[in-house]
Amino acid sequence: MIGSIVVNGMGNNPLYEKSYAFALQIVALYKELMLKEKEYTLSKQLLRSGTSIGANVSEANGAISKADFSSKISVAYK
């Protein structure tokens, strides 16, 4: 939960909270790079990679086995 926002209905999950907060910071940096610096190529890659962490964590949470979870969470870690 960030402030009063529940992230994906997960309540107080620190991993979700941190990945969500990080994604918000990445989006803000992306906007700044686009508007002030007119940087398009690197900023798009930054946006994709920075926001994919939360998606990978969510996917790991839906894993069907411990091995599947371990594999998917390691992708988010990388």
C-alpha positions as CSV (number, residue, x, y, z in Angstrom):
1,M,0.0,0.0,0.0
2,I,1.4,3.4,-1.0
3,G,-0.3,6.1,0.9
4,S,-3.9,5.1,0.6
5,I,-3.5,3.2,-2.6
6,V,-3.7,-0.6,-2.4
7,V,-1.4,-2.1,-5.0
8,N,-3.0,-5.0,-6.8
9,G,-5.1,-5.7,-3.8
10,M,-2.1,-7.0,-1.9
11,G,-2.4,-4.9,1.2
12,N,0.9,-4.4,3.1
13,N,3.3,-6.3,1.0
14,P,6.7,-4.6,1.1
15,L,7.8,-6.0,-2.3
16,Y,4.7,-4.7,-4.0
17,E,5.0,-1.4,-2.2
18,K,8.7,-0.9,-3.2
19,S,8.3,-2.0,-6.8
20,Y,5.3,0.3,-7.2
21,A,7.1,3.3,-5.6
22,F,10.1,2.6,-7.8
23,A,7.8,2.5,-10.9
24,L,6.3,5.9,-10.0
25,Q,9.8,7.4,-9.7
26,I,10.8,5.9,-13.1
27,V,7.7,7.4,-14.7
28,A,8.5,10.8,-13.2
29,L,12.1,10.6,-14.5
30,Y,10.8,9.4,-17.9
31,K,8.6,12.5,-18.1
32,E,11.4,14.8,-17.2
33,L,13.8,13.3,-19.7
34,M,11.1,13.6,-22.4
35,L,10.1,17.1,-21.7
36,K,13.4,18.8,-20.6
37,E,16.1,16.8,-22.3
38,K,14.2,15.6,-25.4
39,E,15.8,12.2,-24.9
40,Y,13.6,9.6,-26.5
41,T,15.5,6.3,-27.0
42,L,17.1,5.9,-23.6
43,S,14.0,7.2,-21.7
44,K,11.7,4.6,-23.4
45,Q,14.1,1.8,-22.4
46,L,14.3,3.2,-18.9
47,L,10.5,3.2,-18.7
48,R,10.1,-0.3,-20.0
49,S,12.8,-1.8,-17.7
50,G,11.9,0.2,-14.6
51,T,8.2,-0.6,-14.7
52,S,8.6,-4.3,-15.6
53,I,9.8,-5.1,-12.1
54,G,6.3,-4.9,-10.7
55,A,4.9,-6.9,-13.5
56,N,7.5,-9.6,-12.9
57,V,6.8,-9.6,-9.2
58,S,3.0,-10.0,-9.8
59,E,3.7,-12.8,-12.2
60,A,5.9,-14.6,-9.7
61,N,3.1,-14.3,-7.1
62,G,0.8,-16.3,-9.4
63,A,3.3,-19.1,-9.8
64,I,2.0,-22.7,-9.6
65,S,4.9,-24.2,-7.7
66,K,7.9,-23.1,-5.6
67,A,10.3,-23.8,-8.4
68,D,8.1,-21.6,-10.8
69,F,8.0,-18.9,-8.2
70,S,11.8,-19.0,-7.7
71,S,12.4,-18.8,-11.4
72,K,10.0,-15.9,-11.9
73,I,11.1,-13.9,-8.9
74,S,14.7,-14.2,-10.1
75,V,13.7,-12.5,-13.3
76,A,12.3,-9.6,-11.3
77,Y,15.5,-9.5,-9.3
78,K,17.7,-9.3,-12.4
